[in-house]
């Protein structure tokens, strides 16, 4: 962990501006709570608020589990899942996680690197 100080609001805003197909950029803490960011203006949610809470908790647990292999494999830069209705990406930020959701049709070949550039500034 680098214990770098991040401006979560600025990161989320910049990520949402990367592509019109990005629907959500938010920071989830290690307890699975949204602490910054959220749905892009004008975007309709794909799930209920309760579903969001469950999703965030599951994401936080998944991130903790991935860290179990950091010593053997190195730390995770990002994780990506393509679903029928959405593409999801998670980027560890020390103890928190940047969670990004985009339309499934987005060209994701360069998107993770663009997000990493924002995070690493």
Backbone atoms as SQL, in Angstrom:
CREATE TABLE atoms (id INTEGER PRIMARY KEY, chain TEXT, resi INTEGER, resn TEXT, atom TEXT, x REAL, y REAL, z REAL);
INSERT INTO atoms VALUES
  (1, 'A', 1, 'UNK', 'N', 0.823, -1.182, 0.000),
  (2, 'A', 1, 'UNK', 'CA', 0.000, 0.000, 0.000),
  (3, 'A', 1, 'UNK', 'C', 0.869, 1.248, 0.000),
  (4, 'A', 2, 'UNK', 'N', 0.502, 2.182, -0.811),
  (5, 'A', 2, 'UNK', 'CA', 1.310, 3.384, -0.942),
  (6, 'A', 2, 'UNK', 'C', 0.881, 4.485, 0.021),
  (7, 'A', 3, 'UNK', 'N', -0.348, 4.420, 0.532),
  (8, 'A', 3, 'UNK', 'CA', -0.901, 5.462, 1.393),
  (9, 'A', 3, 'UNK', 'C', -0.837, 6.835, 0.725),
  (10, 'A', 4, 'UNK', 'N', -0.945, 6.862, -0.583),
  (11, 'A', 4, 'UNK', 'CA', -1.017, 8.111, -1.336),
  (12, 'A', 4, 'UNK', 'C', -2.343, 8.795, -1.014),
  (13, 'A', 5, 'UNK', 'N', -2.365, 10.100, -1.030),
  (14, 'A', 5, 'UNK', 'CA', -3.602, 10.847, -0.795),
  (15, 'A', 5, 'UNK', 'C', -4.269, 11.076, -2.150),
  (16, 'A', 6, 'UNK', 'N', -5.501, 10.615, -2.270),
  (17, 'A', 6, 'UNK', 'CA', -6.247, 10.728, -3.519),
  (18, 'A', 6, 'UNK', 'C', -7.370, 11.753, -3.362),
  (19, 'A', 7, 'UNK', 'N', -7.664, 12.477, -4.433),
  (20, 'A', 7, 'UNK', 'CA', -8.834, 13.343, -4.490),
  (21, 'A', 7, 'UNK', 'C', -9.912, 12.535, -5.210),
  (22, 'A', 8, 'UNK', 'N', -10.709, 11.804, -4.435),
  (23, 'A', 8, 'UNK', 'CA', -11.684, 10.889, -5.011),
  (24, 'A', 8, 'UNK', 'C', -12.679, 11.584, -5.931),
  (25, 'A', 9, 'UNK', 'N', -13.182, 12.742, -5.518),
  (26, 'A', 9, 'UNK', 'CA', -14.160, 13.445, -6.350),
  (27, 'A', 9, 'UNK', 'C', -13.575, 13.798, -7.711),
  (28, 'A', 10, 'UNK', 'N', -12.342, 14.294, -7.709),
  (29, 'A', 10, 'UNK', 'CA', -11.691, 14.681, -8.962),
  (30, 'A', 10, 'UNK', 'C', -11.451, 13.450, -9.848),
  (31, 'A', 11, 'UNK', 'N', -11.002, 12.365, -9.248),
  (32, 'A', 11, 'UNK', 'CA', -10.761, 11.134, -10.012),
  (33, 'A', 11, 'UNK', 'C', -12.061, 10.664, -10.664),
  (34, 'A', 12, 'UNK', 'N', -13.138, 10.605, -9.885),
  (35, 'A', 12, 'UNK', 'CA', -14.423, 10.138, -10.424),
  (36, 'A', 12, 'UNK', 'C', -14.907, 11.034, -11.555),
  (37, 'A', 13, 'UNK', 'N', -14.802, 12.342, -11.366),
  (38, 'A', 13, 'UNK', 'CA', -15.237, 13.273, -12.414),
  (39, 'A', 13, 'UNK', 'C', -14.429, 13.089, -13.693),
  (40, 'A', 14, 'UNK', 'N', -13.117, 12.954, -13.569),
  (41, 'A', 14, 'UNK', 'CA', -12.272, 12.781, -14.756),
  (42, 'A', 14, 'UNK', 'C', -12.556, 11.464, -15.473),
  (43, 'A', 15, 'UNK', 'N', -12.781, 10.411, -14.716),
  (44, 'A', 15, 'UNK', 'CA', -13.069, 9.111, -15.327),
  (45, 'A', 15, 'UNK', 'C', -14.392, 9.173, -16.093),
  (46, 'A', 16, 'UNK', 'N', -15.403, 9.798, -15.515),
  (47, 'A', 16, 'UNK', 'CA', -16.701, 9.900, -16.198),
  (48, 'A', 16, 'UNK', 'C', -16.597, 10.680, -17.497),
  (49, 'A', 17, 'UNK', 'N', -15.613, 11.566, -17.601),
  (50, 'A', 17, 'UNK', 'CA', -15.427, 12.368, -18.811),
  (51, 'A', 17, 'UNK', 'C', -14.624, 11.647, -19.899),
  (52, 'A', 18, 'UNK', 'N', -14.050, 10.505, -19.595),
  (53, 'A', 18, 'UNK', 'CA', -13.211, 9.799, -20.567),
  (54, 'A', 18, 'UNK', 'C', -13.992, 9.328, -21.799),
  (55, 'A', 19, 'UNK', 'N', -15.244, 8.932, -21.600),
  (56, 'A', 19, 'UNK', 'CA', -16.012, 8.366, -22.706),
  (57, 'A', 19, 'UNK', 'C', -17.497, 8.528, -22.398),
  (58, 'A', 20, 'UNK', 'N', -18.296, 8.812, -23.417),
  (59, 'A', 20, 'UNK', 'CA', -19.738, 8.978, -23.207),
  (60, 'A', 20, 'UNK', 'C', -20.399, 7.679, -22.752),
  (61, 'A', 21, 'UNK', 'N', -19.761, 6.549, -22.988),
  (62, 'A', 21, 'UNK', 'CA', -20.342, 5.264, -22.602),
  (63, 'A', 21, 'UNK', 'C', -20.059, 4.883, -21.147),
  (64, 'A', 22, 'UNK', 'N', -19.289, 5.676, -20.442),
  (65, 'A', 22, 'UNK', 'CA', -19.076, 5.421, -19.018),
  (66, 'A', 22, 'UNK', 'C', -20.310, 5.914, -18.273),
  (67, 'A', 23, 'UNK', 'N', -20.889, 5.031, -17.481),
  (68, 'A', 23, 'UNK', 'CA', -22.134, 5.320, -16.764),
  (69, 'A', 23, 'UNK', 'C', -21.912, 5.687, -15.301),
  (70, 'A', 24, 'UNK', 'N', -20.856, 5.162, -14.721),
  (71, 'A', 24, 'UNK', 'CA', -20.665, 5.292, -13.273),
  (72, 'A', 24, 'UNK', 'C', -19.176, 5.277, -12.971),
  (73, 'A', 25, 'UNK', 'N', -18.766, 6.114, -12.051),
  (74, 'A', 25, 'UNK', 'CA', -17.415, 6.054, -11.484),
  (75, 'A', 25, 'UNK', 'C', -17.562, 6.440, -10.019),
  (76, 'A', 26, 'UNK', 'N', -17.203, 5.524, -9.142),
  (77, 'A', 26, 'UNK', 'CA', -17.336, 5.775, -7.712),
  (78, 'A', 26, 'UNK', 'C', -16.244, 5.073, -6.937),
  (79, 'A', 27, 'UNK', 'N', -15.980, 5.595, -5.754),
  (80, 'A', 27, 'UNK', 'CA', -14.990, 4.978, -4.875),
  (81, 'A', 27, 'UNK', 'C', -15.737, 4.238, -3.769),
  (82, 'A', 28, 'UNK', 'N', -15.385, 2.972, -3.606),
  (83, 'A', 28, 'UNK', 'CA', -15.983, 2.093, -2.614),
  (84, 'A', 28, 'UNK', 'C', -14.927, 1.843, -1.532),
  (85, 'A', 29, 'UNK', 'N', -15.298, 2.042, -0.269),
  (86, 'A', 29, 'UNK', 'CA', -14.323, 1.805, 0.788),
  (87, 'A', 29, 'UNK', 'C', -14.223, 0.321, 1.125),
  (88, 'A', 30, 'UNK', 'N', -13.325, -0.025, 2.033),
  (89, 'A', 30, 'UNK', 'CA', -13.079, -1.437, 2.333),
  (90, 'A', 30, 'UNK', 'C', -14.245, -2.117, 3.031),
  (91, 'A', 31, 'UNK', 'N', -15.226, -1.341, 3.475),
  (92, 'A', 31, 'UNK', 'CA', -16.439, -1.895, 4.088),
  (93, 'A', 31, 'UNK', 'C', -17.587, -2.015, 3.092),
  (94, 'A', 32, 'UNK', 'N', -17.318, -1.672, 1.823),
  (95, 'A', 32, 'UNK', 'CA', -18.329, -1.811, 0.793),
  (96, 'A', 32, 'UNK', 'C', -19.311, -0.660, 0.725),
  (97, 'A', 33, 'UNK', 'N', -18.868, 0.520, 1.107),
  (98, 'A', 33, 'UNK', 'CA', -19.725, 1.707, 1.063),
  (99, 'A', 33, 'UNK', 'C', -19.225, 2.681, 0.013),
  (100, 'A', 34, 'UNK', 'N', -20.147, 3.288, -0.725),
  (101, 'A', 34, 'UNK', 'CA', -19.799, 4.315, -1.701),
  (102, 'A', 34, 'UNK', 'C', -19.421, 5.581, -0.941),
  (103, 'A', 35, 'UNK', 'N', -18.182, 6.060, -1.145),
  (104, 'A', 35, 'UNK', 'CA', -17.710, 7.246, -0.425),
  (105, 'A', 35, 'UNK', 'C', -17.522, 8.451, -1.335),
  (106, 'A', 36, 'UNK', 'N', -17.562, 8.250, -2.636),
  (107, 'A', 36, 'UNK', 'CA', -17.387, 9.357, -3.574),
  (108, 'A', 36, 'UNK', 'C', -17.892, 8.937, -4.943),
  (109, 'A', 37, 'UNK', 'N', -18.282, 9.929, -5.747),
  (110, 'A', 37, 'UNK', 'CA', -18.690, 9.652, -7.117),
  (111, 'A', 37, 'UNK', 'C', -20.087, 9.077, -7.186),
  (112, 'A', 38, 'UNK', 'N', -20.373, 8.463, -8.315),
  (113, 'A', 38, 'UNK', 'CA', -21.681, 7.867, -8.522),
  (114, 'A', 38, 'UNK', 'C', -22.058, 7.835, -9.980),
  (115, 'A', 39, 'UNK', 'N', -23.343, 7.729, -10.216),
  (116, 'A', 39, 'UNK', 'CA', -23.888, 7.623, -11.567),
  (117, 'A', 39, 'UNK', 'C', -23.687, 8.931, -12.322),
  (118, 'A', 40, 'UNK', 'N', -23.345, 8.817, -13.598),
  (119, 'A', 40, 'UNK', 'CA', -23.184, 9.999, -14.457),
  (120, 'A', 40, 'UNK', 'C', -24.546, 10.664, -14.639),
  (121, 'A', 41, 'UNK', 'N', -24.546, 11.983, -14.663),
  (122, 'A', 41, 'UNK', 'CA', -25.783, 12.723, -14.895),
  (123, 'A', 41, 'UNK', 'C', -26.473, 12.229, -16.155),
  (124, 'A', 42, 'UNK', 'N', -27.764, 11.957, -16.039),
  (125, 'A', 42, 'UNK', 'CA', -28.543, 11.510, -17.175),
  (126, 'A', 42, 'UNK', 'C', -28.573, 10.004, -17.373),
  (127, 'A', 43, 'UNK', 'N', -27.713, 9.267, -16.704),
  (128, 'A', 43, 'UNK', 'CA', -27.682, 7.806, -16.847),
  (129, 'A', 43, 'UNK', 'C', -28.744, 7.181, -15.945),
  (130, 'A', 44, 'UNK', 'N', -29.460, 6.216, -16.475),
  (131, 'A', 44, 'UNK', 'CA', -30.473, 5.499, -15.709),
  (132, 'A', 44, 'UNK', 'C', -29.809, 4.313, -15.004),
  (133, 'A', 45, 'UNK', 'N', -30.103, 4.107, -13.724),
  (134, 'A', 45, 'UNK', 'CA', -29.502, 2.974, -13.013),
  (135, 'A', 45, 'UNK', 'C', -29.975, 1.640, -13.589),
  (136, 'A', 46, 'UNK', 'N', -29.083, 0.665, -13.583),
  (137, 'A', 46, 'UNK', 'CA', -29.431, -0.678, -14.053),
  (138, 'A', 46, 'UNK', 'C', -29.940, -1.554, -12.920),
  (139, 'A', 47, 'UNK', 'N', -29.703, -1.129, -11.667),
  (140, 'A', 47, 'UNK', 'CA', -30.094, -1.920, -10.517),
  (141, 'A', 47, 'UNK', 'C', -30.695, -1.000, -9.452),
  (142, 'A', 48, 'UNK', 'N', -31.285, -1.620, -8.437),
  (143, 'A', 48, 'UNK', 'CA', -31.880, -0.849, -7.344),
  (144, 'A', 48, 'UNK', 'C', -30.791, -0.395, -6.378),
  (145, 'A', 49, 'UNK', 'N', -31.163, 0.533, -5.493),
  (146, 'A', 49, 'UNK', 'CA', -30.211, 1.009, -4.485),
  (147, 'A', 49, 'UNK', 'C', -29.754, -0.142, -3.593),
  (148, 'A', 50, 'UNK', 'N', -30.663, -1.028, -3.238),
  (149, 'A', 50, 'UNK', 'CA', -30.298, -2.195, -2.401),
  (150, 'A', 50, 'UNK', 'C', -29.323, -3.099, -3.147),
  (151, 'A', 51, 'UNK', 'N', -29.572, -3.307, -4.432),
  (152, 'A', 51, 'UNK', 'CA', -28.651, -4.110, -5.242),
  (153, 'A', 51, 'UNK', 'C', -27.266, -3.465, -5.288),
  (154, 'A', 52, 'UNK', 'N', -27.242, -2.133, -5.402),
  (155, 'A', 52, 'UNK', 'CA', -25.963, -1.410, -5.383),
  (156, 'A', 52, 'UNK', 'C', -25.193, -1.703, -4.104),
  (157, 'A', 53, 'UNK', 'N', -25.874, -1.627, -2.969),
  (158, 'A', 53, 'UNK', 'CA', -25.221, -1.882, -1.684),
  (159, 'A', 53, 'UNK', 'C', -24.617, -3.281, -1.633),
  (160, 'A', 54, 'UNK', 'N', -25.353, -4.266, -2.121),
  (161, 'A', 54, 'UNK', 'CA', -24.854, -5.648, -2.149),
  (162, 'A', 54, 'UNK', 'C', -23.658, -5.768, -3.098),
  (163, 'A', 55, 'UNK', 'N', -23.757, -5.118, -4.243),
  (164, 'A', 55, 'UNK', 'CA', -22.681, -5.137, -5.225),
  (165, 'A', 55, 'UNK', 'C', -21.407, -4.535, -4.638),
  (166, 'A', 56, 'UNK', 'N', -21.522, -3.416, -3.941),
  (167, 'A', 56, 'UNK', 'CA', -20.359, -2.754, -3.352),
  (168, 'A', 56, 'UNK', 'C', -19.715, -3.627, -2.282),
  (169, 'A', 57, 'UNK', 'N', -20.530, -4.278, -1.459),
  (170, 'A', 57, 'UNK', 'CA', -19.974, -5.163, -0.421),
  (171, 'A', 57, 'UNK', 'C', -19.260, -6.357, -1.046),
  (172, 'A', 58, 'UNK', 'N', -19.850, -6.901, -2.097),
  (173, 'A', 58, 'UNK', 'CA', -19.226, -8.029, -2.789),
  (174, 'A', 58, 'UNK', 'C', -17.904, -7.600, -3.424),
  (175, 'A', 59, 'UNK', 'N', -17.880, -6.399, -3.992),
  (176, 'A', 59, 'UNK', 'CA', -16.658, -5.870, -4.594),
  (177, 'A', 59, 'UNK', 'C', -15.564, -5.719, -3.540),
  (178, 'A', 60, 'UNK', 'N', -15.904, -5.154, -2.390),
  (179, 'A', 60, 'UNK', 'CA', -14.918, -4.970, -1.321),
  (180, 'A', 60, 'UNK', 'C', -14.358, -6.318, -0.871),
  (181, 'A', 61, 'UNK', 'N', -15.204, -7.318, -0.753),
  (182, 'A', 61, 'UNK', 'CA', -14.747, -8.652, -0.364),
  (183, 'A', 61, 'UNK', 'C', -13.836, -9.252, -1.430),
  (184, 'A', 62, 'UNK', 'N', -14.217, -9.099, -2.689),
  (185, 'A', 62, 'UNK', 'CA', -13.412, -9.632, -3.798),
  (186, 'A', 62, 'UNK', 'C', -12.016, -8.995, -3.813),
  (187, 'A', 63, 'UNK', 'N', -11.954, -7.680, -3.578),
  (188, 'A', 63, 'UNK', 'CA', -10.671, -6.974, -3.550),
  (189, 'A', 63, 'UNK', 'C', -9.796, -7.508, -2.419),
  (190, 'A', 64, 'UNK', 'N', -10.393, -7.696, -1.236),
  (191, 'A', 64, 'UNK', 'CA', -9.635, -8.244, -0.099),
  (192, 'A', 64, 'UNK', 'C', -9.087, -9.630, -0.432),
  (193, 'A', 65, 'UNK', 'N', -9.900, -10.439, -1.076),
  (194, 'A', 65, 'UNK', 'CA', -9.464, -11.798, -1.423),
  (195, 'A', 65, 'UNK', 'C', -8.331, -11.771, -2.447),
  (196, 'A', 66, 'UNK', 'N', -8.395, -10.866, -3.407),
  (197, 'A', 66, 'UNK', 'CA', -7.327, -10.764, -4.408),
  (198, 'A', 66, 'UNK', 'C', -5.992, -10.405, -3.762),
  (199, 'A', 67, 'UNK', 'N', -6.044, -9.582, -2.729),
  (200, 'A', 67, 'UNK', 'CA', -4.804, -9.152, -2.060),
  (201, 'A', 67, 'UNK', 'C', -4.057, -10.311, -1.410),
  (202, 'A', 68, 'UNK', 'N', -4.737, -11.414, -1.178),
  (203, 'A', 68, 'UNK', 'CA', -4.100, -12.600, -0.590),
  (204, 'A', 68, 'UNK', 'C', -2.988, -13.142, -1.491),
  (205, 'A', 69, 'UNK', 'N', -3.023, -12.816, -2.766),
  (206, 'A', 69, 'UNK', 'CA', -2.045, -13.336, -3.711),
  (207, 'A', 69, 'UNK', 'C', -1.046, -12.282, -4.175),
  (208, 'A', 70, 'UNK', 'N', -1.063, -11.099, -3.570),
  (209, 'A', 70, 'UNK', 'CA', -0.143, -10.031, -3.965),
  (210, 'A', 70, 'UNK', 'C', 1.317, -10.444, -3.828),
  (211, 'A', 71, 'UNK', 'N', 1.644, -11.175, -2.780),
  (212, 'A', 71, 'UNK', 'CA', 3.042, -11.572, -2.560),
  (213, 'A', 71, 'UNK', 'C', 3.529, -12.490, -3.683),
  (214, 'A', 72, 'UNK', 'N', 2.690, -13.403, -4.106),
  (215, 'A', 72, 'UNK', 'CA', 3.086, -14.360, -5.142),
  (216, 'A', 72, 'UNK', 'C', 2.991, -13.780, -6.556),
  (217, 'A', 73, 'UNK', 'N', 1.949, -13.001, -6.823),
  (218, 'A', 73, 'UNK', 'CA', 1.673, -12.563, -8.187),
  (219, 'A', 73, 'UNK', 'C', 1.891, -11.078, -8.428),
  (220, 'A', 74, 'UNK', 'N', 2.087, -10.322, -7.368),
  (221, 'A', 74, 'UNK', 'CA', 2.168, -8.869, -7.487),
  (222, 'A', 74, 'UNK', 'C', 0.783, -8.270, -7.294),
  (223, 'A', 75, 'UNK', 'N', 0.747, -6.989, -7.050),
  (224, 'A', 75, 'UNK', 'CA', -0.538, -6.345, -6.778),
  (225, 'A', 75, 'UNK', 'C', -1.366, -6.205, -8.054),
  (226, 'A', 76, 'UNK', 'N', -2.672, -6.125, -7.870),
  (227, 'A', 76, 'UNK', 'CA', -3.611, -5.979, -8.982),
  (228, 'A', 76, 'UNK', 'C', -3.609, -4.528, -9.451),
  (229, 'A', 77, 'UNK', 'N', -3.484, -4.311, -10.740),
  (230, 'A', 77, 'UNK', 'CA', -3.608, -2.972, -11.307),
  (231, 'A', 77, 'UNK', 'C', -5.073, -2.632, -11.567),
  (232, 'A', 78, 'UNK', 'N', -5.816, -3.600, -12.098),
  (233, 'A', 78, 'UNK', 'CA', -7.249, -3.449, -12.324),
  (234, 'A', 78, 'UNK', 'C', -7.839, -4.822, -12.621),
  (235, 'A', 79, 'UNK', 'N', -9.148, -4.907, -12.479),
  (236, 'A', 79, 'UNK', 'CA', -9.882, -6.112, -12.863),
  (237, 'A', 79, 'UNK', 'C', -11.038, -5.674, -13.744),
  (238, 'A', 80, 'UNK', 'N', -11.381, -6.497, -14.710),
  (239, 'A', 80, 'UNK', 'CA', -12.401, -6.142, -15.689),
  (240, 'A', 80, 'UNK', 'C', -13.350, -7.322, -15.872),
  (241, 'A', 81, 'UNK', 'N', -14.650, -7.028, -15.938),
  (242, 'A', 81, 'UNK', 'CA', -15.645, -8.057, -16.241),
  (243, 'A', 81, 'UNK', 'C', -16.586, -7.503, -17.296),
  (244, 'A', 82, 'UNK', 'N', -16.762, -8.265, -18.356),
  (245, 'A', 82, 'UNK', 'CA', -17.709, -7.852, -19.382),
  (246, 'A', 82, 'UNK', 'C', -18.973, -8.674, -19.199),
  (247, 'A', 83, 'UNK', 'N', -20.081, -7.982, -19.018),
  (248, 'A', 83, 'UNK', 'CA', -21.385, -8.614, -18.844),
  (249, 'A', 83, 'UNK', 'C', -22.249, -8.252, -20.044),
  (250, 'A', 84, 'UNK', 'N', -23.408, -8.855, -20.142),
  (251, 'A', 84, 'UNK', 'CA', -24.299, -8.599, -21.275),
  (252, 'A', 84, 'UNK', 'C', -24.735, -7.133, -21.329),
  (253, 'A', 85, 'UNK', 'N', -24.986, -6.520, -20.162),
  (254, 'A', 85, 'UNK', 'CA', -25.504, -5.153, -20.137),
  (255, 'A', 85, 'UNK', 'C', -24.496, -4.115, -19.705),
  (256, 'A', 86, 'UNK', 'N', -23.348, -4.527, -19.223),
  (257, 'A', 86, 'UNK', 'CA', -22.381, -3.543, -18.717),
  (258, 'A', 86, 'UNK', 'C', -20.983, -4.138, -18.643),
  (259, 'A', 87, 'UNK', 'N', -20.019, -3.244, -18.718),
  (260, 'A', 87, 'UNK', 'CA', -18.622, -3.590, -18.506),
  (261, 'A', 87, 'UNK', 'C', -18.247, -2.971, -17.156),
  (262, 'A', 88, 'UNK', 'N', -17.652, -3.757, -16.268),
  (263, 'A', 88, 'UNK', 'CA', -17.262, -3.237, -14.960),
  (264, 'A', 88, 'UNK', 'C', -15.760, -3.375, -14.786),
  (265, 'A', 89, 'UNK', 'N', -15.184, -2.371, -14.153),
  (266, 'A', 89, 'UNK', 'CA', -13.752, -2.377, -13.879),
  (267, 'A', 89, 'UNK', 'C', -13.537, -1.917, -12.444),
  (268, 'A', 90, 'UNK', 'N', -12.550, -2.500, -11.789),
  (269, 'A', 90, 'UNK', 'CA', -12.197, -2.047, -10.444),
  (270, 'A', 90, 'UNK', 'C', -10.692, -1.798, -10.399),
  (271, 'A', 91, 'UNK', 'N', -10.339, -0.707, -9.708),
  (272, 'A', 91, 'UNK', 'CA', -8.956, -0.261, -9.603),
  (273, 'A', 91, 'UNK', 'C', -8.636, -0.016, -8.131),
  (274, 'A', 92, 'UNK', 'N', -7.747, -0.806, -7.539),
  (275, 'A', 92, 'UNK', 'CA', -7.413, -0.579, -6.134),
  (276, 'A', 92, 'UNK', 'C', -6.773, 0.793, -5.911),
  (277, 'A', 93, 'UNK', 'N', -7.217, 1.470, -4.848),
  (278, 'A', 93, 'UNK', 'CA', -6.661, 2.750, -4.403),
  (279, 'A', 93, 'UNK', 'C', -6.310, 2.566, -2.925),
  (280, 'A', 94, 'UNK', 'N', -5.178, 1.982, -2.640),
  (281, 'A', 94, 'UNK', 'CA', -4.811, 1.629, -1.268),
  (282, 'A', 94, 'UNK', 'C', -5.916, 0.766, -0.662),
  (283, 'A', 95, 'UNK', 'N', -6.636, 1.278, 0.334),
  (284, 'A', 95, 'UNK', 'CA', -7.675, 0.486, 1.000),
  (285, 'A', 95, 'UNK', 'C', -9.049, 0.646, 0.362),
  (286, 'A', 96, 'UNK', 'N', -9.169, 1.535, -0.597),
  (287, 'A', 96, 'UNK', 'CA', -10.425, 1.783, -1.284),
  (288, 'A', 96, 'UNK', 'C', -10.317, 1.273, -2.717),
  (289, 'A', 97, 'UNK', 'N', -11.439, 1.345, -3.444),
  (290, 'A', 97, 'UNK', 'CA', -11.468, 0.839, -4.811),
  (291, 'A', 97, 'UNK', 'C', -12.261, 1.792, -5.702),
  (292, 'A', 98, 'UNK', 'N', -11.679, 2.150, -6.833),
  (293, 'A', 98, 'UNK', 'CA', -12.413, 2.889, -7.853),
  (294, 'A', 98, 'UNK', 'C', -13.173, 1.863, -8.674),
  (295, 'A', 99, 'UNK', 'N', -14.489, 2.036, -8.737),
  (296, 'A', 99, 'UNK', 'CA', -15.361, 1.129, -9.471),
  (297, 'A', 99, 'UNK', 'C', -15.935, 1.904, -10.655),
  (298, 'A', 100, 'UNK', 'N', -15.772, 1.364, -11.848),
  (299, 'A', 100, 'UNK', 'CA', -16.209, 2.027, -13.074),
  (300, 'A', 100, 'UNK', 'C', -17.152, 1.088, -13.822),
  (301, 'A', 101, 'UNK', 'N', -18.280, 1.639, -14.262),
  (302, 'A', 101, 'UNK', 'CA', -19.246, 0.870, -15.042),
  (303, 'A', 101, 'UNK', 'C', -19.486, 1.610, -16.358),
  (304, 'A', 102, 'UNK', 'N', -19.444, 0.868, -17.452),
  (305, 'A', 102, 'UNK', 'CA', -19.668, 1.445, -18.780),
  (306, 'A', 102, 'UNK', 'C', -20.627, 0.553, -19.554),
  (307, 'A', 103, 'UNK', 'N', -21.143, 1.091, -20.634),
  (308, 'A', 103, 'UNK', 'CA', -21.968, 0.279, -21.526),
  (309, 'A', 103, 'UNK', 'C', -21.114, -0.865, -22.060),
  (310, 'A', 104, 'UNK', 'N', -21.727, -2.013, -22.268),
  (311, 'A', 104, 'UNK', 'CA', -20.965, -3.196, -22.689),
  (312, 'A', 104, 'UNK', 'C', -20.326, -3.031, -24.057),
  (313, 'A', 105, 'UNK', 'N', -20.815, -2.092, -24.853),
  (314, 'A', 105, 'UNK', 'CA', -20.283, -1.892, -26.205),
  (315, 'A', 105, 'UNK', 'C', -19.044, -0.993, -26.244),
  (316, 'A', 106, 'UNK', 'N', -18.589, -0.500, -25.096),
  (317, 'A', 106, 'UNK', 'CA', -17.432, 0.390, -25.077),
  (318, 'A', 106, 'UNK', 'C', -16.177, -0.345, -25.552),
  (319, 'A', 107, 'UNK', 'N', -15.309, 0.367, -26.229),
  (320, 'A', 107, 'UNK', 'CA', -14.010, -0.195, -26.626),
  (321, 'A', 107, 'UNK', 'C', -13.095, -0.105, -25.411),
  (322, 'A', 108, 'UNK', 'N', -12.873, -1.233, -24.773),
  (323, 'A', 108, 'UNK', 'CA', -12.117, -1.232, -23.522),
  (324, 'A', 108, 'UNK', 'C', -10.626, -1.510, -23.707),
  (325, 'A', 109, 'UNK', 'N', -10.146, -1.489, -24.927),
  (326, 'A', 109, 'UNK', 'CA', -8.730, -1.797, -25.148),
  (327, 'A', 109, 'UNK', 'C', -7.797, -0.745, -24.557),
  (328, 'A', 110, 'UNK', 'N', -8.244, 0.512, -24.514),
  (329, 'A', 110, 'UNK', 'CA', -7.387, 1.578, -23.991),
  (330, 'A', 110, 'UNK', 'C', -7.918, 2.196, -22.705),
  (331, 'A', 111, 'UNK', 'N', -9.136, 1.875, -22.353),
  (332, 'A', 111, 'UNK', 'CA', -9.778, 2.500, -21.198),
  (333, 'A', 111, 'UNK', 'C', -9.047, 2.257, -19.876),
  (334, 'A', 112, 'UNK', 'N', -8.651, 1.034, -19.549),
  (335, 'A', 112, 'UNK', 'CA', -7.955, 0.838, -18.266),
  (336, 'A', 112, 'UNK', 'C', -6.690, 1.687, -18.138),
  (337, 'A', 113, 'UNK', 'N', -5.909, 1.803, -19.201),
  (338, 'A', 113, 'UNK', 'CA', -4.696, 2.626, -19.132),
  (339, 'A', 113, 'UNK', 'C', -5.027, 4.094, -18.909),
  (340, 'A', 114, 'UNK', 'N', -6.114, 4.564, -19.542),
  (341, 'A', 114, 'UNK', 'CA', -6.520, 5.974, -19.344),
  (342, 'A', 114, 'UNK', 'C', -6.925, 6.224, -17.904),
  (343, 'A', 115, 'UNK', 'N', -7.642, 5.259, -17.304),
  (344, 'A', 115, 'UNK', 'CA', -8.041, 5.394, -15.907),
  (345, 'A', 115, 'UNK', 'C', -6.821, 5.338, -14.989),
  (346, 'A', 116, 'UNK', 'N', -5.903, 4.440, -15.269),
  (347, 'A', 116, 'UNK', 'CA', -4.678, 4.345, -14.452),
  (348, 'A', 116, 'UNK', 'C', -3.862, 5.649, -14.500),
  (349, 'A', 117, 'UNK', 'N', -3.821, 6.289, -15.658),
  (350, 'A', 117, 'UNK', 'CA', -3.114, 7.579, -15.764),
  (351, 'A', 117, 'UNK', 'C', -3.744, 8.617, -14.842),
  (352, 'A', 118, 'UNK', 'N', -5.067, 8.634, -14.773),
  (353, 'A', 118, 'UNK', 'CA', -5.758, 9.576, -13.886),
  (354, 'A', 118, 'UNK', 'C', -5.429, 9.276, -12.431),
  (355, 'A', 119, 'UNK', 'N', -5.464, 8.021, -12.081),
  (356, 'A', 119, 'UNK', 'CA', -5.209, 7.609, -10.693),
  (357, 'A', 119, 'UNK', 'C', -3.781, 7.930, -10.269),
  (358, 'A', 120, 'UNK', 'N', -2.845, 7.696, -11.162),
  (359, 'A', 120, 'UNK', 'CA', -1.423, 7.804, -10.800),
  (360, 'A', 120, 'UNK', 'C', -0.874, 9.219, -10.844),
  (361, 'A', 121, 'UNK', 'N', -1.674, 10.216, -11.252),
  (362, 'A', 121, 'UNK', 'CA', -1.207, 11.602, -11.304),
  (363, 'A', 121, 'UNK', 'C', -0.917, 12.121, -9.923);
